[in-house]
Amino acid sequence: MLVRGAARPPGRKANTLQHSPTSELYVVESDSRMRDSLSSAFALAGYHVVAFAEAKTFIAAARMRTPAGVVLDFHLPDRSGLVVLDELDAKQYPAPILMTSANSNIACAIKAVKNGAFDYLVKPFDVAGVVASVAKAIQDFGKVRGHSEGRHARLEFNGSELLTSRERTVLTEIAGGSTNKETARRLCISTRTVEAHRARAMEKIGAKNAMHMMRIILGADASPI
């Protein structure tokens, strides 16, 4: 079901968006109160919000038109948000898709980023914080992709060919001495998302622990310690 875009309260002017050629934002949320809350907050931030209560109409709209960004609920009435990511081929979708969920389990975050989510935001959250996260994601979406294809793409070590560009980016930041929180701040994603990318990358390259991961990346004796 398509829900009418949120209108700004009378007398309130939207902030002028400078970071994207389109200010249209898709909010896909099954809970009506959360959907209204997010829609109102994004409208006040200057976005033209198109809200959806279920996946079917959202997928149809997303295939017809590319918004500046998408906020996607993990649990939708007609299908899982993970299935939606897969159906949209989220890894190749030309806008950032931020998944929201009440499940803080790292396994869920890993599944989301594996299926192409740009970020994973855990409920309950501060709506203003979500607006800020989306703004950063939109602003840095192309920049981060280009960065991943540039300096970070040159990171080569045993097993590096198995990694996605985002996983390489995360490991490069960590190998350079950044903490998970610092990496999250630099890449404009949540710490949980960084942890998910790091866990998947470690699994792919066969790293048993953090020290073993560093030894593999730096080309030292790759035996686990």
N, C-alpha and C positions, 0 to 999 in steps of 0.2 A: 504494500500500500504506500502510495506517495503521499506525503504530508506537506501541506503548503509551507513554503519558506517563511521563516520567522520575520515579523515586522518589527521595526524599531519603535520604542515607546515614543509618544508625542513629545516634541521638544528636544529630543536627544539626537544629536548628529553622530553619524558613524565616523570612526577614525579613517583617514585616507590611507589605503593600502598602497605601498610602494614596491612590495617585494615580488609581485607576480603579475603576469599579463592578464590574468583573470582572477577575480575575487570570489568566484563561485566555490562553495564548499559543500560537500555531501556529508550529511550526518545520518548514519544508519544505526538506529538504536531501537530495541524492542520495548523498552520501558518508557511509557509516555511522559512521565515526569522528568526523567533524565533527558529524554529527547528534547522536551520543551526548554529545559534549563540550558542545555548545550546550544540549542538553536538561538535562544535569546542572547546568550553571552557572545556567540560568534557574530550575530547581527550587530550588536553594540560595538564590536571590534571592527566593523566595516565590511564583513563578508556578506555576500548574497547566499543565504543558506537554503539548501534543498534537503529536506528531511525525509527519511524513509523508515517505515516500521518493520519491513521485512526485506529479505534478500532479492526476491524475484524482480521487483520493479527497479531496485537499485542497480542490479547487474545490467538490465536492459538500458537504463539511463547512462551508466558508466561506459557502456560499449558505444553509445551514440555520441557522447560528449565527454571531454576530459575536464574535470574540475581542477582547481588549484590544489586540492587535497581531499582526503577522505578520512572520516572518523568512523570506524567500523566496530560494532559490538561483536564479541566472541560468540555469544549465545543468541541466535535469532530463531523465531518461531518456525520458519520453513526449512532452514538448513544452518549448519555450523558456519561461523565466520571463517574457519579454516578451509571449508569447501568453497566458500566465496572467493577467497584468495586464489585458490587453485583454478577456479573457473575463469577468473579474470586474468590469470597468468600474472599475478601481482609483481613478480620479479622483473617483468618487462613493462609493467604499466607506467605510463608517463607522468605519474603524480604520486606523491607519498601517501601510503595508506597506513594510518595509525590504528592499531587494534586496542580496544578497551575490554577489560575483563575483571571480574571479581576474584578470579583465581590467580593467586600470586606464586603458584608453583612454577619453579624454573622449567619444568618439562613442558608446560603450556607455552611459556615464552619461547622456548626453543622451537616448538612446532610452528608457532606463529611466524618467527623470522625465517624458518626453513621454507615456509610457503610464500614468503615475500613481503611480510609486514615491515614497514620502515621503522616502527617503534611499537612498544608494548606498554600500555599504561594500565596500572592496577587500580581498580575501584575499591573503596571509595576514594575519590580524588577531589582536589580543589579545582573547580571549574575554571577559575582564572589561570591556574597552572596549566590546564589542558590547552587553553587558548594560546598561551605563550609557547607551549611545546609544538603546537600545530604551526604557528607562525614561523618558528625556527626551522621546522621540518620543510616547509614550503620554500623558505628563503635559501636553505642550504641543500635542497634536494639535488639539483643539478651540479652544484659545487662539489658535494661529497662524491657523487658518481664520477665526476671528472678527476677528482683527487685520487679516487680508487684506481682509475685507469692510468694514472700518471705515476707519481713517485711510489705509491704503495704497490702498484702492479709489478714493479721491478724486484720486489722482495722474492727471492728464490731460495728454497731449501727443500730438503727431502719431504715430499708429500704436498708441497705448496700448490701443485697443479690440481689438487683435489678441492681447493678452497674457492669460495665465491669471492668476488672483489671486496665485499663488505667484511668478510672474515679475515681477509688479508689486511685490510685497513685496521681492524681492531688489533690483530696480532702485532702489526708494525708499531702501533701506538704503545702497546704494552711492552714490546721489546725495547722501545725507546725510553722506557722508564715511567710511563704514565700509569696511574692507578686506574681501576675500573671507573671510578667517579670522574677522574680527569679525562679519560677517553670519552665517556658519555657526554661531558660538557663540550669537548672539542668537536665531536661528531653530531651534536645536537640530538641525541637520543637518550633514552633512560638508562640508568645503571643496570636494570634488569635485562634490557635488550643487549647491552654489552656482555653481560654474563652469559646470555644465551648464545651469542655468536662465539664467544670464547670457548664455551663448553663444546659446541659442535665442531669448532676448529681443532680443539685438542683431541677429540674423538677421531676425526678424520686423519690426523697426522700421527696418531698412536701415542700421544703424550700421556704419561701416567700421572703426572703431577706438574705443578707450575715450573719447578726447576728443570724437569725433563723437557718441557715445552721450550724453555729458553735455550737449552742446549741444542735442541733440534733447529730452532730458528737461527741461532748464531753459528751453526755448523760445527759445533764441538762434538765430542764423543756422545752419541745419541743414546747411550745406555741409561735406563732410568736409575735414579739414585734413591 
